[in-house]
Amino acid sequence: MEPDHGPEQPGRLGRGTLLLMSAATGLAVAGNYFAQPLLDVIGHDLRLSAATAALVVTVAQTGYGLGLLLLVPLGDMVERRRLAVVLCAATAVFLTVTASAPNAALLLTGTALTGLTSVAAQVVMPYAATLAAPAERGRTVGTVMTGLLLGILLARTAAGLLAELGGWRTVYWVNAALMLLMAVLLRLRLPALRTSAGLRYPALLRSTLALFGQEPVLRRRAVLGAVSFAGFSVLWTAVAFLMSGPAYGWQESAIGLLGLVGAAGSLSASAAGRLADRGLAHRVTGVAAVLLLGSWGLLALGGGGGAWSLAALLAGVVVLDLAAQAVHVSNQNLVYGVRPEARNRLNSAYMTSYFAGGAVGSALTSAVWGAGGWPGVCVLGAALAAVGVTLWVLDRLRPVPPAGGRTEHDHRSEPAPAAL
C-alpha cells in the first residue's frame, strides 16, 4: 500500500525523493527560458523583429503567472501528486506545439500554454515543504528552489548547445521527452497527499486573492519579490542581444554558457534557506537587496566588449543571480509561515506577483533596448533594484504592532517551523 499523508501532516522526506522533486521543478520551468539565448536565431528562422522575438519571454512569464493564479491553488483542494503529474504531462504536450511551430502565432501559443502548465514546479514546492520535518523546512525549500533556479539558468546553456547540434526546435523536443519521463517518475515515487481546504474552486480562488488583504507579510514580500524578479528578467532578456551584437559577436551556444555563470548564484538558495531557519530571513533580504543594486554597476561596465568588460559582466551576472535568489528564498520562508494549512494558496499569491514582476521587466526591456541599448537596460535594472532597497528600508522603519496581527517582524526570533 503506497504512503498516504493526511492534510498538512509531515512525513519523512528522503534525499532521493527530495532530489527528484528538485529536478522536477527545474525541468518544469526550463521550457519558459530556453528561448532567451535563442531569440536571435528564432527571430531569423521565423522572420520576426527583435521586439516580437522578445515577446516569447513575456508570453512565457504571463502564462506562468496565470497558471500560478488559476492552477496552483488546486493543490489545496485536490490530491497533490495527481496534480503535479497531470501538469508535467500537459507541459510535455505543449512543448511539442512550440517545437513544431511554423509561425509566430503558434510559437507564442505553445509558449503561453507551456508557461501555464509549467507551474507544476510551484505545486511541488509546497508539497515538499509539507512532507519535510518542521525543523528542516527551510533547508528543504532551499534545496527544491536550487533545482528550480538551476533549471532557469542551465536552460540557457542547454538551449545553446542543443541548438548548435540540431537547431532551436530540438531544444523543445528534448524537453518534452524529459517532462513526460518526469511525470512517470513523480507518479511512481511521490507519496499521495490529501488536502483539507474544503472549498470549491471559485471559493478557492477568492480565498487566494483575499490573502493579499488579510496578510501584511504576504503583501510586502510579494511586492519585494516582484521588483527583484523584474530586475532578474531585465538582465536575462537583454543579455542575449548584447552578446550576439557587435560588442561580443557570440553564437547562441556561447551565449547559453552564461547560464553556467549564473548557476553559481543559485547556490545561495540553499544557504538562504538555512539562514531563514535561524530567523535571519529579514537580514538576508537587506544584504541581498543592496547587492542587487551594486550588481548593475558591474553589468554596466560589461557593455563595451573586451576582456575587462567581459569580466565585469560575468561578475555582475553572478552577484545579481545570487542576490535575487537570496531575496526569493527568504520571501518564501516567511510567506509559508503565515498559514501552513494554505501553503499552496500563499505560494500562488506570492508567485503570481513574482512572475508578474518578471513579465513587466521583460516587457520594459523590449522597449528600453530599442531606445537606449545596454546602457538604458542597466539604468532600468538599477532603478528596479533601488526600489527594492527602498522597500526593505521602509519596512525596517515600520513600527512593530504591540499585539495582534501577524507581521513579518514576528518571524525574526521564531524557531524554524514558524520561520517558514
C-alpha positions in Angstrom: 0.0 0.0 0.0 1.5 3.3 -1.0 2.3 6.1 1.5 -0.6 8.5 2.1 -0.1 11.5 4.2 -3.0 13.3 5.7 -3.6 17.1 5.4 -0.5 19.0 6.3 0.9 16.0 8.1 4.7 15.9 7.6 6.3 12.7 6.8 9.9 11.6 6.3 11.2 13.1 3.1 14.1 11.0 1.8 17.1 12.5 0.0 16.3 10.7 -3.2 12.7 11.9 -3.2 13.8 15.5 -2.4 16.3 15.4 -5.3 13.6 14.1 -7.6 11.3 17.0 -6.6 14.2 19.4 -7.1 14.8 18.0 -10.6 11.1 18.2 -11.4 10.9 21.9 -10.6 13.9 22.6 -12.7 12.7 20.7 -15.8 9.2 22.2 -15.4 10.3 25.8 -15.6 13.2 25.3 -18.1 10.8 25.4 -21.1 10.0 29.0 -20.2 13.6 30.1 -20.5 15.1 28.1 -23.5 14.2 31.0 -25.8 16.3 33.6 -24.1 19.7 32.8 -25.7 17.9 31.8 -28.9 15.9 34.9 -29.6 18.1 36.0 -32.4 18.1 32.6 -34.2 14.4 32.1 -33.6 13.7 35.5 -35.0 15.7 34.8 -38.1 14.1 31.4 -38.7 10.5 32.8 -38.3 11.3 36.2 -39.7 10.5 38.1 -36.5 11.7 41.5 -35.4 13.7 41.8 -32.2 10.7 43.2 -30.4 8.5 40.4 -31.5 11.1 37.7 -30.6 11.4 39.2 -27.1 7.7 38.7 -26.7 8.4 35.0 -26.4 9.9 35.7 -22.9 7.0 38.0 -21.9 4.3 35.5 -23.1 6.0 32.6 -21.2 6.1 34.6 -18.0 2.5 35.8 -18.5 1.3 32.2 -19.0 3.2 31.1 -15.9 1.6 33.9 -13.9 -1.9 32.8 -15.0 -1.0 29.2 -14.0 0.1 30.4 -10.6 -3.2 32.2 -10.1 -5.5 29.6 -11.6 -3.9 26.2 -11.2 -1.5 26.2 -8.2 -4.4 26.8 -5.6 -5.8 23.5 -6.7 -3.0 21.9 -4.6 -5.1 22.9 -1.5 -8.2 21.1 -3.0 -7.1 18.0 -4.9 -4.5 15.3 -4.3 -1.2 17.0 -5.0 0.7 14.1 -6.6 -2.0 13.7 -9.2 -2.0 17.5 -9.9 1.8 17.5 -10.3 1.8 14.5 -12.7 -1.1 15.9 -14.9 0.7 19.3 -15.1 4.0 17.7 -16.1 2.3 15.6 -18.8 0.5 18.6 -20.2 3.7 20.6 -20.3 5.2 17.9 -22.4 2.3 18.1 -24.9 2.5 21.9 -25.2 6.3 21.9 -25.7 5.7 19.9 -28.8 3.5 22.7 -30.1 6.3 25.1 -29.7 8.8 22.7 -31.2 6.7 22.3 -34.4 5.6 26.0 -34.7 5.8 27.2 -38.3 5.0 30.9 -37.4 4.9 33.4 -34.6 1.3 32.7 -33.7 1.8 29.1 -32.9 5.2 29.8 -31.3 3.6 32.2 -28.9 0.6 29.9 -28.3 2.8 27.0 -27.5 4.9 29.1 -25.3 1.9 30.5 -23.4 0.4 27.1 -22.8 3.7 25.7 -21.7 4.1 28.6 -19.2 0.5 27.9 -17.9 1.1 24.2 -17.0 4.8 24.5 -16.0 3.6 25.7 -12.6 3.9 22.1 -11.7 7.1 23.5 -10.1 5.0 25.6 -7.7 2.8 22.6 -6.8 5.9 20.6 -5.9 7.5 23.3 -3.8 4.8 23.5 -1.0 4.4 19.7 -1.4 8.0 19.3 -0.4 7.6 21.8 2.5 4.6 19.8 3.8 6.4 16.4 3.6 9.6 17.8 5.4 10.2 17.7 9.1 9.4 21.1 10.6 13.0 21.9 11.6 14.2 21.1 8.1 11.6 23.0 6.0 13.9 26.0 5.3 16.6 23.6 4.0 14.1 21.6 2.0 12.6 24.7 0.3 16.1 25.9 -0.4 17.1 22.6 -2.0 14.0 22.4 -4.2 14.4 26.1 -5.0 18.0 25.4 -6.1 16.7 22.9 -8.6 14.2 25.4 -9.9 16.9 28.1 -10.3 19.3 25.7 -11.9 16.5 24.9 -14.4 16.0 28.5 -15.2 19.7 29.2 -15.6 21.0 26.0 -17.1 18.1 26.0 -19.6 20.0 28.8 -21.4 23.2 26.6 -21.5 21.3 23.5 -22.7 19.4 25.5 -25.2 22.5 27.0 -26.8 24.3 23.6 -27.0 21.3 21.7 -28.3 20.5 24.4 -30.8 24.1 24.2 -32.2 23.6 20.4 -32.6 20.1 20.2 -34.1 18.6 23.6 -34.4 16.4 25.5 -31.9 13.4 23.1 -32.3 15.5 20.2 -31.0 15.6 22.1 -27.6 11.9 21.8 -27.2 11.6 18.2 -28.4 14.1 17.1 -25.9 12.4 19.0 -23.0 9.1 17.4 -24.0 10.5 13.9 -23.7 12.1 14.7 -20.3 8.9 16.2 -19.0 7.0 13.0 -20.0 9.6 10.9 -18.2 9.3 13.2 -15.1 5.6 12.7 -15.0 6.1 8.9 -14.8 8.8 9.2 -12.1 6.7 11.5 -9.9 3.7 9.1 -10.2 5.9 6.2 -9.1 8.0 7.9 -6.3 5.9 10.5 -4.6 3.5 9.7 -1.8 -0.1 10.6 -2.1 -1.0 13.7 -0.1 -4.6 14.5 0.8 -5.7 18.1 1.2 -8.2 19.8 3.5 -9.2 23.2 2.2 -12.9 22.2 2.0 -13.6 24.8 -0.7 -14.9 24.6 -4.2 -12.8 26.0 -7.0 -14.4 29.5 -7.2 -14.2 29.9 -3.4 -10.6 28.7 -3.5 -9.6 31.4 -6.0 -11.4 34.0 -4.0 -9.6 32.9 -0.8 -6.3 33.1 -2.6 -7.0 36.7 -3.6 -8.3 37.5 -0.2 -5.0 36.5 1.4 -3.4 39.7 0.0 -5.8 41.8 2.0 -5.5 39.6 5.1 -1.8 39.0 5.4 0.6 42.0 5.5 3.7 39.7 5.3 2.4 38.4 2.0 1.7 41.8 0.6 5.1 43.2 1.4 7.1 40.2 0.3 5.0 39.8 -2.9 5.9 43.4 -3.9 9.6 42.9 -3.0 9.7 39.6 -4.9 8.1 41.2 -8.0 10.6 44.0 -8.1 13.5 41.6 -7.6 12.4 39.2 -10.3 11.7 42.1 -12.7 15.4 43.1 -12.4 16.4 39.4 -12.9 14.3 39.3 -16.1 15.7 42.6 -17.4 19.2 41.1 -17.3 18.3 37.7 -18.9 16.1 39.2 -21.6 18.7 41.8 -22.7 21.9 39.8 -22.4 21.3 37.7 -25.5 21.0 40.8 -27.6 24.2 42.3 -26.1 26.2 39.1 -26.5 25.1 38.5 -30.1 25.6 42.1 -31.1 28.8 43.9 -32.3 30.3 44.2 -28.8 30.9 40.5 -28.4 29.5 38.7 -31.5 28.9 35.4 -29.7 27.0 32.4 -31.1 23.9 31.0 -29.3 25.9 28.1 -27.8 28.4 30.6 -26.2 25.6 32.8 -25.0 23.9 29.8 -23.4 27.1 29.2 -21.4 26.3 32.4 -19.4 23.7 30.2 -17.7 26.6 28.3 -16.1 27.9 31.5 -14.7 24.5 32.5 -13.3 24.1 29.0 -11.9 26.8 29.8 -9.4 24.5 32.3 -7.8 21.8 29.7 -7.4 23.8 28.0 -4.7 22.8 30.9 -2.4 19.2 29.4 -2.3 20.1 26.6 0.0 22.2 28.9 2.2 19.4 31.4 2.4 17.0 28.7 3.5 19.3 27.6 6.3 19.7 31.2 7.5 15.9 31.6 7.4 15.7 28.5 9.7 17.8 30.5 12.1 15.5 33.5 12.0 17.7 35.7 9.8 15.5 36.0 6.7 14.9 39.7 7.1 18.7 40.5 7.3 19.4 38.3 4.4 16.9 40.2 2.4 18.5 43.5 3.2 22.0 42.4 2.3 20.7 40.8 -1.0 18.8 44.0 -1.9 21.9 46.1 -1.7 23.9 43.5 -3.7 21.2 43.6 -6.4 21.8 47.4 -6.7 25.5 47.0 -6.8 25.4 44.3 -9.5 24.1 46.7 -12.1 27.2 48.8 -11.7 29.3 45.8 -12.7 26.9 44.9 -15.5 27.0 48.5 -16.9 30.8 48.1 -17.2 30.3 44.9 -19.2 28.7 46.5 -22.2 31.8 47.7 -24.1 33.3 44.4 -25.2 36.8 43.2 -24.5 38.3 41.2 -21.7 37.8 43.6 -18.8 34.2 44.3 -19.8 33.5 40.6 -20.0 35.0 40.1 -16.6 32.8 42.8 -15.2 29.7 41.4 -16.9 30.3 37.9 -15.6 30.8 39.2 -12.1 27.6 41.2 -12.3 25.7 38.1 -13.5 26.9 36.1 -10.5 26.2 38.8 -8.0 22.7 39.6 -9.4 21.7 35.9 -9.5 23.0 35.2 -6.1 21.2 38.2 -4.6 17.9 37.7 -6.4 17.7 34.1 -5.3 18.5 35.0 -1.7 15.7 37.5 -1.7 13.3 35.0 -3.2 14.0 32.1 -0.8 13.9 34.4 2.2 10.5 35.7 1.0 9.2 32.1 0.6 10.3 31.1 4.1 8.4 34.0 5.6 5.3 33.7 3.5 4.9 29.9 4.1 4.9 30.5 7.8 1.7 32.7 7.7 -0.8 29.9 7.3 0.7 26.4 7.0 -2.7 24.9 6.0 -2.9 27.3 3.0 0.6 26.9 1.6 -0.5 26.3 -2.0 -2.7 29.4 -2.0 0.0 31.5 -0.3 2.5 30.3 -2.8 0.1 31.0 -5.6 -0.5 34.6 -4.4 3.2 35.3 -3.9 4.4 33.7 -7.1 1.7 35.3 -9.2 3.1 38.7 -8.1 6.6 37.5 -8.5 6.2 36.4 -12.1 4.0 39.4 -12.9 7.1 41.4 -12.0 9.2 39.3 -14.3 6.7 39.8 -17.2 6.8 43.6 -16.6 10.6 43.5 -16.5 10.8 41.6 -19.8 8.3 43.9 -21.5 10.1 47.0 -20.3 13.4 45.6 -21.6 11.9 45.1 -25.0 11.1 48.8 -25.2 14.2 50.1 -23.4 16.6 48.1 -25.6 15.4 49.7 -28.8 15.6 53.2 -27.3 18.8 53.0 -25.1 20.6 49.8 -25.8 22.6 48.2 -23.0 23.2 51.4 -21.0 19.4 52.0 -20.9 18.8 48.4 -19.8 21.3 48.9 -16.9 19.6 52.1 -15.8 16.3 50.3 -15.8 17.7 47.4 -13.8 19.4 49.8 -11.3 16.1 51.7 -10.8 14.3 48.5 -10.0 17.0 47.4 -7.6 16.8 50.9 -5.9 13.1 50.4 -5.4 13.8 47.1 -3.7 16.3 48.6 -1.3 13.8 51.4 -0.5 11.0 48.9 0.2 13.3 47.0 2.6 14.4 50.1 4.4 10.8 51.4 4.8 9.8 48.0 6.2 12.6 48.1 8.7 11.5 51.6 9.8 7.9 50.5 10.2 6.9 50.2 13.9 6.1 46.7 15.2 2.4 46.4 16.4 2.4 45.7 20.1 -0.1 42.9 19.9 -2.4 41.1 17.4 -1.9 40.8 13.7 0.9 38.6 12.5 3.5 40.7 10.8 6.8 40.0 9.1 8.7 41.2 12.2 7.1 38.4 14.2 9.3 35.9 12.4 12.6 37.4 13.5 13.2 35.3 16.5 11.0 32.3 15.8 12.3 28.8 15.5 12.4 27.1 12.2 8.9 25.8 12.0 7.4 29.2 12.3 10.0 30.9 10.1 8.9 29.1 7.0 
